Structures are given as structure tokens and as C-alpha cells.
Amino acid sequence: MAYLMNRRNFLKTSSAGALSLGLMPGLTRRVAPSDRLRVAHIGLNGMGTNHLNWFAKLPDVEVVGLCDVDETHLNKALGVLQNLQPNTTAKTYADFRHLLDRPDIDAITCATPDHWHAQIAIMAFQAGKDVYGEKPLSYSVHEGQQMLKALNRHNRIFQLGTQIHAGNNYHRVVEIIRAGAIGKVNTVRLWKTGFPPVLGPANYQTPPPTLNWDMWLGPAPVSLYTPERCHVNYRYFLDYSGGVFQDFWCHIADVVWWSVNPTGLRSIKAVGGAPEGIADAPKWIDIDYEFDGLTLHWTSTPPNVPGAEKRHIGAYFEGDKGTLICDYETREITINGVTMTDLPDIPITIERSPGHQQNFVNAVKLRQQPESNLAYARQMTLPMHLGLISYRLGQPLEWNASKEKFRHNSEANSLLSRTYRKGWNLI
């Protein structure tokens, strides 16, 4: 069945009287600090299963709902939950809109393909629910803008699923750089190795009866079903995501925005290579960004700097007093030719995380934005979108940071948003 109802029509036709309550934040359940948070999960394959495992094991969380457009994923997730919480009474859903209509749900997690992230989050905010959303934040720049507006309008809490942000290593890197140990940072080099799988040829066929392919596509352009485009492989198609680059940008760019907070982006220049097979996200991509007082380079191979070759992902900070290289779990600081793993004289100044998911739960209870909040995540994610636009157009681009528009390039500006497929603009 094709679910081609917009939000207004869906509200009119829903049979649940609780529907209207779910859209009025003032009537949603208020969570006292001592209460258990009632959480539901949307998108349950891959990372969604991790969400379920993480939250179901927290003592102050009760999982009360599961949703996926693929019945096989839904049934598998229910089995996982029943093992973790044998007395669970969680309900299952094929359409996330029915789940959002429940006024007894405090928060949702979202681990759908990227092209669904924004609409689900915005509709959850409208329904008075807080959101733990998997990275990347959104499919487009415009969606990120709309998400932030909706969050502020409805006074909601959001945590981006950059789990590495919670680790001690990133905290310590930020403390060292902010303390000025390597001086003023003028250049940062980011990289992630690895190529996408070769997909194809396309095996077009009738979707399996367990999968609602029309809803899986949702706002994305219409496409015949082929397993090569669906589920995990979606990230290698520009209709839904942005390849290896988009998959990993947030995890390593996070430590850069946290420590030096680049501002005043002026230009973006991307070059890359097309993949083999039917996918179209870049096989590799190198991008040069110019910010006020800072140059940032992204490469798909390690840069020619000490320590990079042994790391499949990393950040290399060049300051006027020294350098710092890090990945998720390690770091090396080099000053005056001496390399160290820490600088004990620099005090601990950043409160350590109780755990990424627990941080979100605490934030919901206290009504305070968490570590990887939406305003921060949007600024950190925005250059990723711009790099892909430069790659798609095959040209360098100039950016007006205050207006969040490209300068003198209507074609590039047209790619800051996307017209949703007819019937699937639900907000």
C-alpha cells in the first residue's frame, strides 16, 4: 500500500483520539528526573539495532515502540528487545506517523536512511517528542535549517548520533588545543580511507512482500526496486546519501568544530572520482575549504604528515607552536620536535560524558541541550553538504556564510534543497 498522505490529511484520517494530543507539546508527558524515559525506535536495521541495544540497557529507559518499513527488521528487533526486556509491552509499527501519535512516548531515536532524517525529526518535534538522530543530520542544507527552526519553535531536545564525541580522547584533544598548546591552528587535515563496494548490475524486481518500498523511498525520487539500492547500500547513492565521505565526515570533523570552531567559510573546491557499478556517490573525494584564518583539507587517502599513514581516519592540526594528530582513540602532540601522547600540565576542563545515550536521557529530563546538540551539529555538518555540491557540479564555489548561500551561482544554490517526491512532503 502506498502511504501518500501529507501530515494534514493523515491527522484528519487517523482513528486515534490521542493523535491531536501528540501534536500539542503542552499536553505531552513531562518527564521528572526520577522517571523512566519512554523511548521508541524508528529504523531498526544496522545502526538502529545498536540504538535499541544501547537504550534498552539503560536503567532509566523503557522501550515502548519499534518501527520499520521492513517487517523482517521489525520482527528481528522485537526479538532483541524481548531478550533485553522480557516483560516488554512495546508495540510495533510499519508507519512512523502512527508511533508519533502516541502521547505517552517521550523520545524517539531515528536510524533510517539519510533522506528520511529531517522529516521524521521535525514531525517528532511537532508531536512534542525529543530526538536522538543518527548522523548525518540531514540530507540537505535546507533540511538542517528547518530542523533547527522546528526544534526551537517546539522547545525540544536533540542529540546527533556521533557516539565518538562522548569518548575521553576527543575531550582531551579539545582541552589541549583550546589551551593553546600547539598555538594558533591555521591548517587542519582530515581523511578517511576506503572505497565503496562495487554494486550492480541492478537486479530490478518486485519488492519483497515484507518491505514497503514506496515508503522506504519516501521523499526521494521514484525508482524501481533493486536490492543494490536498498538498506545498507543506500549510502552509495546520491538520491539518499553521500557515500563514504558523508558516512564518516561527522565523526572526524566533530573534533575540529569542537576544538577550533571554524567560522566564516568562504570557498569550497572539491575533486573526486566516480565509482564503478551503478552507485553514483563519489568513490573518492578531496576537498579544500577556506575559512576565516583557517584552511581545512579533506582527503580520501592519508595526507603526507607524520603519523597519518597508520590511521585509516584522522585529524591533523597544524599550529604555530606544534602539531596534533588524532583518531577516535589515540593522539600525538609534537612540540619542538618532541612527540607526546599527553600534556599533564594542561588541566581537565571539560566535564566527561556519562555515555552518549545517557547524556541524551539526562538532557531530556533536565530540559538542557546535550553534547552533540542540533545547533552545533548543523554548523559542523553544513560544509559536508557544500563539498558534495562542489563535487557534483565539478567546480569551485564561493560561499556567503552569513546568508548561507553560494555567491553568484544559482545552480549550486538550487542544490541546497530538494523538492520532495509528490505526496511525501509531510511537514
C-alpha positions in Angstrom: 0.0 0.0 0.0 1.3 3.5 -0.9 1.2 5.9 2.0 0.7 9.1 0.0 -0.9 11.2 2.7 0.6 14.5 3.8 0.6 15.3 7.5 -2.6 17.3 7.4 -4.6 14.6 5.7 -3.1 11.9 8.0 -4.3 13.8 11.0 -7.8 14.0 9.6 -8.0 10.3 8.8 -6.2 8.8 11.8 -8.6 6.9 14.1 -6.8 7.6 17.3 -8.1 10.4 19.5 -4.7 10.7 21.0 -3.5 12.0 17.7 -4.3 15.6 18.4 -2.7 15.3 21.8 0.5 14.0 20.3 0.8 17.3 18.3 0.4 19.6 21.3 3.7 19.8 23.3 1.9 21.3 26.2 -0.1 18.1 26.6 2.7 15.6 26.2 4.1 13.6 29.2 6.5 15.6 31.3 9.5 13.6 32.5 10.6 14.1 36.1 14.3 13.4 36.8 13.3 10.3 38.7 11.1 8.8 35.9 12.0 6.3 33.4 12.1 7.7 29.9 9.7 6.1 27.4 11.6 5.7 24.1 10.6 4.4 20.7 13.0 3.5 17.8 12.4 4.3 14.2 14.6 2.4 11.6 15.9 -0.9 13.1 18.4 -2.4 10.7 22.1 -1.9 11.3 22.7 1.2 13.5 19.0 1.0 14.6 19.7 -2.3 16.3 22.6 -0.6 18.1 20.2 2.2 19.2 17.8 -0.5 20.6 20.6 -2.3 22.5 22.0 0.9 23.9 18.8 2.4 25.2 17.2 -0.8 26.3 20.1 -1.4 28.7 19.8 1.9 30.4 18.1 1.5 33.8 16.1 4.8 33.4 14.7 3.9 29.9 11.7 1.8 28.9 11.5 0.9 25.2 7.8 1.2 24.3 7.7 1.2 20.5 9.5 -0.1 17.4 9.1 0.9 13.8 10.5 -0.2 10.4 9.2 -0.3 6.9 10.7 -3.8 6.5 8.8 -6.4 8.5 11.8 -8.7 8.8 13.8 -5.9 10.5 10.8 -5.2 12.8 10.4 -8.8 13.9 14.1 -9.2 14.5 14.3 -6.1 16.6 11.3 -7.2 18.6 13.2 -10.5 19.4 16.2 -8.5 20.5 14.1 -6.3 22.8 12.3 -9.3 24.3 15.7 -10.8 25.2 16.7 -7.5 26.9 13.4 -6.7 28.5 11.4 -10.0 28.8 8.3 -8.2 30.1 8.2 -5.6 27.4 4.8 -4.5 26.1 6.4 -2.5 23.2 4.2 -2.1 20.2 5.4 -2.4 16.6 4.6 -0.1 13.7 5.2 -0.1 9.9 4.4 3.7 9.6 6.3 6.0 12.0 3.4 8.5 11.9 1.3 6.2 14.0 4.1 5.9 16.5 4.4 9.7 16.8 0.7 9.9 17.5 1.2 8.3 20.9 1.2 10.9 23.7 2.9 8.5 26.1 6.2 8.4 24.2 8.8 10.9 25.5 11.5 10.5 22.8 12.4 8.7 19.6 15.6 7.5 18.0 16.0 7.6 14.3 18.3 5.4 12.3 16.6 5.5 8.9 18.5 6.2 5.6 19.6 9.8 5.5 16.9 11.1 3.2 14.3 10.5 6.0 16.2 12.0 8.9 14.8 15.6 8.7 11.1 14.9 8.2 11.0 12.4 11.0 12.8 14.7 13.4 10.6 17.7 12.6 7.4 15.7 12.9 8.7 14.3 16.2 9.3 17.9 17.4 5.8 18.8 16.3 4.5 15.9 18.3 6.2 17.0 21.4 9.0 14.4 21.4 12.7 14.7 21.7 15.0 13.1 19.2 18.3 11.1 19.2 19.0 11.2 15.5 21.7 9.2 13.7 24.2 11.1 11.6 24.4 12.8 9.2 22.0 15.4 10.5 20.0 15.7 7.2 20.0 15.1 3.5 20.4 18.8 2.6 21.4 22.2 3.9 17.8 23.4 3.8 16.6 20.4 5.9 19.1 21.2 8.6 17.8 24.8 8.7 14.2 23.6 9.0 15.1 21.2 11.8 16.7 23.9 13.9 13.7 26.2 13.4 11.3 23.4 14.4 13.4 22.4 17.5 13.4 26.0 18.8 9.7 26.5 17.9 8.6 23.4 19.9 11.3 23.6 22.6 12.7 20.1 22.0 15.9 18.3 22.8 18.1 16.7 20.0 21.3 14.7 20.1 23.2 13.7 16.9 24.4 10.2 16.9 28.2 11.0 16.9 28.9 8.4 19.6 32.7 9.0 19.5 32.0 12.5 20.8 31.5 11.0 24.2 34.9 9.4 24.4 37.7 10.6 26.6 40.1 11.1 23.6 38.1 13.8 21.9 37.6 15.6 25.2 41.3 15.6 25.8 42.2 16.7 22.3 39.8 19.7 22.7 41.3 20.6 26.1 44.9 20.5 24.7 44.1 22.6 21.6 41.9 25.1 23.4 44.7 25.6 26.0 46.9 26.8 23.2 49.5 24.0 23.5 50.2 24.0 19.7 49.5 27.7 19.3 47.0 29.1 16.8 45.8 26.4 14.5 46.0 27.6 10.9 45.5 24.3 8.9 43.6 21.1 9.6 43.8 17.9 7.5 41.0 15.3 7.7 40.9 12.0 5.9 39.1 8.7 5.7 40.4 5.8 3.6 38.4 3.1 2.0 36.3 2.8 -1.2 32.6 1.9 -1.6 31.7 -1.6 -2.7 31.1 -2.1 -6.4 27.3 -2.5 -6.8 25.5 -3.9 -9.8 24.3 -4.6 -12.2 20.9 -3.6 -11.0 18.7 -6.6 -10.3 15.3 -4.9 -10.8 12.4 -6.9 -9.3 9.2 -6.7 -7.4 9.9 -5.6 -3.8 9.7 -8.4 -1.2 6.2 -8.5 0.4 7.8 -7.7 3.8 9.1 -4.3 2.5 7.1 -1.1 1.8 9.4 0.2 -0.9 7.2 3.2 -1.7 7.6 4.4 1.9 11.2 3.5 2.0 11.7 5.9 -0.9 9.5 8.5 0.8 10.7 12.0 -0.3 13.4 10.6 -2.6 12.9 10.4 -6.4 10.9 7.4 -7.6 12.9 4.3 -8.5 12.2 0.7 -9.3 13.2 -1.6 -6.6 16.6 -3.3 -6.7 18.3 -4.8 -3.7 21.5 -2.9 -4.7 19.9 0.4 -3.8 18.2 -0.6 -0.6 19.1 -0.9 3.1 22.9 -0.7 3.9 23.8 0.1 0.3 21.6 3.2 0.1 24.5 5.4 1.3 26.4 5.0 -2.0 23.6 6.7 -4.0 23.2 10.5 -4.1 19.4 10.2 -4.0 19.7 9.1 -0.4 23.2 9.9 0.9 26.7 10.9 0.0 29.0 7.8 0.1 31.9 7.0 2.4 32.6 10.8 2.7 29.1 11.6 4.1 29.2 8.4 6.3 32.4 9.5 8.1 32.6 13.3 7.9 30.7 13.9 11.1 32.7 11.5 13.2 36.1 13.2 12.5 35.0 16.7 11.7 33.4 16.7 15.1 36.7 17.1 16.9 37.6 20.1 14.7 34.4 22.0 15.3 34.6 21.3 19.0 38.2 22.4 19.4 38.7 25.3 16.9 35.1 26.1 15.7 35.8 27.1 12.1 33.8 30.2 11.1 33.5 32.4 8.1 33.6 29.8 5.4 34.5 31.5 2.1 35.2 28.8 -0.6 34.9 25.1 -1.3 36.8 23.2 -4.0 36.1 19.5 -4.5 37.5 17.0 -6.9 36.7 13.3 -6.9 36.2 10.1 -8.9 33.0 8.3 -9.9 32.6 4.7 -8.6 32.4 1.5 -10.6 28.9 -0.1 -10.9 25.5 1.5 -10.5 26.2 3.7 -7.5 26.9 7.4 -8.0 28.2 8.8 -4.7 32.0 9.6 -5.1 34.4 6.7 -5.0 36.9 9.2 -3.6 36.7 12.9 -2.9 39.3 15.6 -1.9 38.0 19.0 -0.7 39.7 22.3 0.1 37.8 24.6 2.4 38.9 28.2 3.2 37.5 29.7 6.5 38.5 32.9 8.2 42.0 32.2 9.4 41.8 28.5 8.8 42.3 26.2 5.8 40.7 22.7 6.1 41.5 19.8 3.7 39.6 16.6 3.3 41.2 13.7 1.5 40.3 10.1 0.8 43.9 9.0 1.5 46.2 9.9 4.4 48.0 13.2 4.0 51.8 13.3 3.9 52.3 14.2 7.5 53.8 12.2 10.4 51.6 9.5 11.8 48.8 9.7 9.2 49.7 6.6 7.2 49.0 4.3 10.1 45.5 5.7 10.7 42.5 4.9 8.4 40.8 8.0 9.7 42.2 11.1 11.4 42.6 14.8 12.0 45.9 16.6 11.8 46.1 20.1 13.4 48.9 22.4 12.4 49.6 25.3 14.9 52.3 27.9 15.0 53.8 26.1 18.1 53.3 22.5 17.1 51.0 19.8 15.7 48.5 17.3 17.0 47.3 14.2 15.2 44.3 12.1 16.4 41.8 9.5 15.5 39.0 8.1 17.6 41.1 6.7 20.4 44.6 8.0 20.1 46.5 11.3 19.8 50.1 12.5 19.5 51.3 16.0 20.2 54.6 17.3 18.7 56.2 20.4 20.0 59.8 21.4 19.3 60.5 18.0 17.7 59.3 16.1 20.8 56.2 13.8 20.4 54.0 13.0 23.4 50.6 11.4 23.9 49.5 13.9 26.6 50.5 17.1 28.3 49.8 16.5 32.0 50.2 20.2 32.8 47.1 21.0 30.9 44.1 20.6 33.3 40.9 18.8 32.7 38.4 21.5 31.9 35.6 19.7 30.1 33.2 17.5 32.0 33.4 13.9 30.9 30.4 12.3 29.3 28.2 9.8 31.2 27.9 8.0 27.8 26.4 9.4 24.6 22.9 7.8 25.1 22.8 8.6 28.8 23.8 12.2 28.1 20.7 12.4 25.8 18.5 10.8 28.5 19.8 13.2 31.1 19.3 16.2 28.8 15.7 15.2 28.2 15.0 15.0 31.9 16.7 18.3 32.7 15.5 20.1 29.5 19.0 21.1 28.6 20.6 20.5 25.2 23.1 17.6 25.2 26.7 17.4 23.9 26.0 16.9 20.2 23.1 19.3 20.1 21.3 20.3 16.9 22.7 23.9 16.6 26.2 22.6 16.9 25.6 19.6 14.7 24.2 21.8 11.9 27.2 24.0 11.8 29.5 21.0 11.8 27.5 19.2 9.1 27.0 22.1 6.7 30.4 22.0 5.0 29.9 18.3 4.2 26.9 19.2 2.1 28.7 22.0 0.3 31.6 19.7 -0.5 29.3 17.3 -2.2 27.7 20.1 -4.2 31.1 21.2 -5.5 31.8 17.7 -6.4 28.5 17.2 -8.3 29.0 20.4 -10.2 32.7 19.9 -10.9 33.6 23.4 -10.0 34.9 25.5 -7.0 32.3 27.5 -5.2 32.2 30.8 -3.2 30.1 30.8 0.0 28.3 33.6 1.8 28.4 32.3 5.4 26.1 35.0 6.8 23.3 34.3 4.2 24.1 30.6 3.9 24.0 30.9 0.1 26.6 30.4 -2.7 27.8 33.6 -4.3 26.8 34.2 -8.0 25.8 30.5 -8.6 22.1 29.8 -9.0 22.8 26.2 -10.0 24.7 25.5 -6.8 22.1 27.2 -4.7 19.4 25.0 -6.2 21.2 22.0 -4.7 20.9 23.4 -1.1 17.4 21.9 -1.1 15.4 19.3 -2.9 11.8 19.1 -4.0 10.2 16.1 -2.3 8.5 13.5 -4.3 4.8 14.2 -4.8 2.8 13.1 -1.7 5.9 12.8 0.5 6.3 16.3 1.8 4.8 15.6 5.2 5.8 18.7 7.0 
